[in-house]
Amino acid sequence: MSGSILTETVDGIATVTLSNPAKLNAVDLAMWHGLRASMQTLSAEPGLRCVILRGAGNQAFAAGGDIEEFLRVRATVDDALRYHEDGVAAALAAVRDCPVPTVAAISGACIGGGLEIAGCCDLRIAGESARFGAPINKLGFSMYPGEMAGLLALAGPAVVLEILLEGRILSAAEALQKGLLTRVVGDEAVFGEAQASARRIAAGAPGVARAHKAWARRLQSAAPLSGAEKRAAFDFLDTEDYREGLAAFLEKRKPVFSGR
């Protein structure tokens, strides 16, 4: 029986749940496709302000890919390319390319594919007993380049190579120290803190959040900014939210942003 991707949106905040609890939320091929579709749908929602990704229950964010299906879905090179490029890498790209901020709420095991998904989110909030790693060297296969890219961008080659070469499982404290996490909280507080983070994000001007995400990616490129790009950095001057933000500051009240 396949797992599923569950999506719920309340007050501009979507929660996407990786659900395969019988296998510690291991992500099977149908779930990879479902994650891609869900993230693409959410990315097209103009009123959305934040997305929280989590695993069902509190035992795991996701304990990797569903290895039991590997002999069936990636037995040949062509099958493996379809699985990892059209399935896994495409889903990770949909998470990474989501224009609104994303927050990973991590409880329990965050291994392999689970670590890859979390690594593509903007913020990662983990419980103190969460565990991280990708011990695929013990399974005899390597991480697909399209999957490794997100972890390299997040933590750099030294950390990624340590994880992959040693196959060691990291504690939440060590993952935080190595730059894999944003913050660590008590196990019982993980989803609540992720929701609080999402509410803080949602309280800001949504266009500003989207712009900050886009600029953070653009500025990682070595290419210099064009004159048009520099001018585009001030597009906010023509928005209602900019006028509302200034007015609220001068009137000493909380701003109410419309996204316009």
N, C-alpha and C positions, 0 to 999 in steps of 0.2 A: 504494500500500500504506500502510495506516494505521500510526501509531506505537502504542506501548503503554505502560501503566503497570505496573511490576513492583513487587511488595511482598514483603518478607522480614522476619520477626521472629525475633530471637535474644535470649534473656535479657531480655525485656521491652523491647527497643529495636527498633523497626520502621524499615526503610529503604525509602523509596518512590522509585523511579527513573523519571524521565521518559526514555523510550527511543524515539528517532526519529533514530538516528545519521546516516542518510543526509542529513538536513536539519538537522544541528546541534541535534537534539532540539526542533525547532519543534513546537509543540503544536497538533495538529489537533482537530477537534470530538470525535472519538471519545476522544481522550486527555483532553480537558476533562471529559467525562462519566465517564471511568475514574478520573480524579483525585478527582472528587467522591465517587464510590462507594467508592473505597479509603479516603479520609479519614473518611467516615461509618462505615465498617466498623471502622476502627481506633479511632475515638472511642468505640465501644461496647464495647471490650475492657477489662474492669476491671483486668486485670493489666498493662496497657501503661504504661510510664513515660516514654518519649520517642519522637519520630518524627524521623528524618533524611530530608530531601528532597534529591535530587541529580539530575544529568543523567547519562545513560549516557556512558561514556568520560571523557576529560578535555579535550575541545575546547569544550564548551558545557554550561552548566546548562540553558538553553533560549534559542534565538535568536529568540524571539517566537512569534506564532501562525503557522500554516501558511497563508501568503498565497495559495498556489496554489489553495486550495479556496474562497477568498472568493467568486469569481464564481458558484460553485455553491451555497454554503450560506448566503450573506447578500446575495443579489441584490436583495431588496426590503426595505422597512422592517420588515414582519412577520418576514421571515426573519432580519434583523439583530437584532431584539429577541429572538427565540428563541435565536439564537447567543450573543449577549452576556449576556443575563439568565439564561436557563436553562442555558447552557453555561459560559461563562467566569466570570461573576459568582458563579454558584452554586458552582463549583469553588473559587474564591477564598474564599468564605464558609466552605466546609467546612474549608479549611486554617486560616483565622482562628479558627473556632469550635471547633477541636479542643481538648478540655479538658486534654490533656497537653501538655507543652512540645514545641515543634518547632524544629528546627535545619536551616537551609539550608546545604548544602556546595556552594560555588559555584566551579566551575572554568571558565575561558574566557568565552564570551559569555553575558551575562545581560541580554537585551534584550527590550523590549516585554512580552509575556505572561510571559516568564521573570522579569523584574524585578517584575512584579505578584505572582507566586507567592512569590518570595523575600521581598517586602515584607510578606506576610501571616504569615511565620514569626516566631517569638519571637527567635531568634538567627540571625545571618547571618555565616558564616565563609567568606572568599574567598581565593583565591590571588592572589599579587601581580600576575599578568598578566591577571586577570579584567577584563572590560569591561562597562560598564553604560550603559543609555540607553533611549530610546523615540522613535526618529526618525520617527514616523508623520506628522509634518508634511510629510515628503518623499513620502509616499504618498497624501496628500490626504484623510486621515480623522482624526477626533478620538478620544481615549480615552473609552470609555463611562464614565459617572459611577459605576456600580457597580464598576468596575475601578479608578478613580482614588481611591476612598475609602480603600483600604488604604495607598496611598502617601502620601496627605495626612496620615493619622493617624501614619505613621512619620516623615516628614521635613518636613511643613509645606508651605504653599502656595508659599513663595519657592523652595524647592528643586524642587518638582514643576513649577512654571511654568518654571523655568530649563531643566529637562530637556525639557519639551514644546515650549516656544517656540523654543528654539535647535536642538533635535534633535541635540545634541552627544553624543558618546560619552565617558563618564567613565572614568578609570583607577580601579583599586581604591583607590589612595591618596586620590584626590579623593572617591570615594564614601564612604570612611571618614570623611574630614574633614566631609562634609556630613551625616553621621548615617545614611547608608543601610546601613552595615555595623557589625557588632559587633567584628570583628577581621580583620586580614589576615595571612596566613602564607605561607610558601614554597609554590609551586605543587604540589610533590610531597607536601606535608604536609596538604593541605586535608581529605581524607576522614578521615585519621587524627586530626586535631584535632577534627573534627566528632564522631567516635566517642568521643574522650576527653571532650568536652563532654557528650555524651549519657550516658556512664558516670558522670560527676560528678552529673548531674541524677538519674539512676536510683538513685544511692547515697543520696539524700535521701528523706525521707518523701513518698510519692507524693501523699497527700492535701494536704500542704502546698504542693507544686508546683501542683496544680490550684487550690487556694485563691488562691495568689499570682496566677495567670493571671486568675482570675475577678475578683479585686479590682482588678488593674491596669486592666481594662476598665471596671469599674463606677465607679472613681474619676475616669475621664475625663468622666463625666456631671456636669452642673452640679447635678443634683438632690441634695439633702442625704440622708444616710443615715438610714433609719428606725431606730426603736428595735429592731425585730426584726433588721434587718441588723447592727446593732452587736453584738447578742447572738450572732448567727450567726458572728461573727468568732472566737468562742471555742468553736466546736464541737469543735475539736481536743482540748479537755480530756477528752472522753469516749472518746478513741481509744487503742487499744493502742500505736500508734506513738508517741504522746506519752509514754506511760509507759515505753516502750522507750528513747526518746531521753534522758529524764531519767536512767533507770537506767544507761545506757551512759556518760553524762557522769560520774556519780558513781563508777562503777566503773572509769573511765579505760580504756574499750574502745570499739571501733567499734560503732555501732548496726546492728542488722539489722531493717529495716523490712518489715512484712508487707503494708502497705496497708490494715490494719484499724484 
